[in-house]
């Protein structure tokens, strides 16, 4: 798509591209959610979204993220929909900045702006979904407590009582208690940090894909004729002809006679 400013509704080319790449994103997320052995496939989800961001306008990116999140929610639940939104944010930011030909410093500034927002959204989700929050915190607490008990058992079998191992186990219990008590701060910090790391990895990986496909032209052939007609200047009308005639080959009488 050309760099000129284009306003108005989505064009046929944008709708077609968003539909194909949005479906590819949904497929990768749903496969990763349904088949745990293929969880790593979800790492490819930002790539189609980045191509949408690089080839279309922001409104097309927003439309495809909303549509893909709805389809993913219907197929695989809330976790899949959240993953699609995350892929849209990461891939869309990379694609939009690549489309505007911005560098690493602009991307770093945008990442530092987006990461706290994504962390706040994560906290908001767990504030609303109380049962899910309790399940997560209880699972985390049980896991850390069990690991601490295993360290205590190892410490009792070490020569000298394993005082250092016991201190590590006590530190784990203290950390687990602090995480459960201040879960919102821990969740915001971990989500923001994870978003920043994901964005920079995507800039490195997805950016390479975008640079390779940048040379491929993206022309809306369905829309170009109407745009040319709209901007062209019509010829002089009406037209008057004098002393003009026309005879079809082999005909006796002319079809047009002045």
C-alpha positions, 0 to 999 in steps of 0.5 A, spaced: 500 500 500 502 506 498 504 511 503 499 516 501 494 518 506 487 514 505 481 515 509 474 512 509 472 505 510 476 498 509 478 497 502 477 490 498 484 489 499 485 490 506 479 486 508 481 480 504 488 480 507 486 481 514 481 475 513 486 470 511 492 473 516 487 473 521 484 466 520 492 464 520 493 467 527 486 464 530 489 457 527 496 457 531 493 460 537 487 454 537 492 449 535 497 451 541 491 451 546 488 444 544 494 440 543 499 442 549 505 438 545 504 444 540 504 450 545 510 453 541 506 454 535 503 460 539 510 463 538 508 464 530 501 468 532 504 475 532 507 474 525 500 474 521 498 480 525 505 484 524 504 483 516 497 486 517 499 492 521 505 493 515 500 492 509 494 496 512 491 501 516 490 501 523 483 500 523 484 494 519 488 491 524 483 493 530 478 489 526 482 483 525 484 483 532 477 483 534 474 478 529 480 473 531 479 474 538 471 473 538 472 466 533 478 464 538 473 465 544 468 461 541 473 455 539 478 455 545 475 459 550 478 466 554 485 464 554 485 463 546 482 470 546 487 473 550 492 470 547 490 473 540 489 480 543 496 479 545 499 477 539 495 483 535 498 488 540 505 485 539 505 484 532 501 490 530 506 494 534 511 491 530 508 492 523 505 499 524 512 501 526 515 498 520 510 501 515 512 508 518 519 506 517 521 507 524 527 505 528 529 501 534 529 507 539 522 509 537 520 502 538 523 502 545 519 508 547 513 505 544 514 498 548 515 502 554 508 505 553 505 499 551 508 494 557 505 498 563 498 498 559 498 491 558 500 489 565 494 493 568 489 490 563 492 483 566 490 486 573 484 488 571 482 481 568 484 478 574 480 483 579 474 481 575 475 473 574 475 472 582 475 464 581 481 464 576 485 469 580 484 464 586 486 458 582 492 461 580 494 463 587 493 457 590 496 453 585 502 458 585 502 457 593 502 450 593 507 449 588 512 453 592 510 450 598 511 443 596 518 445 593 520 448 600 518 442 603 522 438 598 528 442 600 527 441 608 527 434 606 534 434 603 537 439 608 535 434 613 539 429 610 545 433 608 551 433 613 551 439 618 543 439 617 543 443 611 542 450 614 543 454 607 538 449 604 533 451 610 534 458 609 533 457 601 526 454 603 524 459 608 526 464 603 521 461 598 515 461 603 516 468 604 516 470 597 510 465 596 506 469 602 508 476 599 506 474 592 499 472 594 498 478 599 500 483 593 498 479 587 496 485 583 503 488 584 507 481 582 502 480 576 503 487 573 510 487 574 511 480 571 506 482 565 509 488 563 516 485 563 514 479 559 510 484 554 517 488 553 521 482 552 516 479 547 516 486 544 523 486 543 524 478 541 518 480 536 522 486 533 528 482 532 524 476 529 518 478 526 521 485 523 526 480 519 520 477 516 517 484 514 523 486 511 523 480 506 516 481 504 517 489 503 519 488 496 513 484 494 508 489 491 501 490 495 496 493 490 489 493 490 487 491 483 480 492 485 480 499 487 485 502 482 480 503 476 475 507 480 481 511 483 484 513 477 477 515 474 476 519 480 482 523 479 482 523 471 480 529 468 474 528 463 475 530 455 471 536 452 464 534 452 460 534 448 464 533 441 461 535 434 464 532 428 463 534 421 464 531 414 465 524 418 463 518 415 464 510 416 463 504 412 464 497 414 469 493 410 465 489 404 458 494 405 455 498 400 452 503 404 456 507 409 454 506 416 455 513 418 454 519 413 455 526 414 
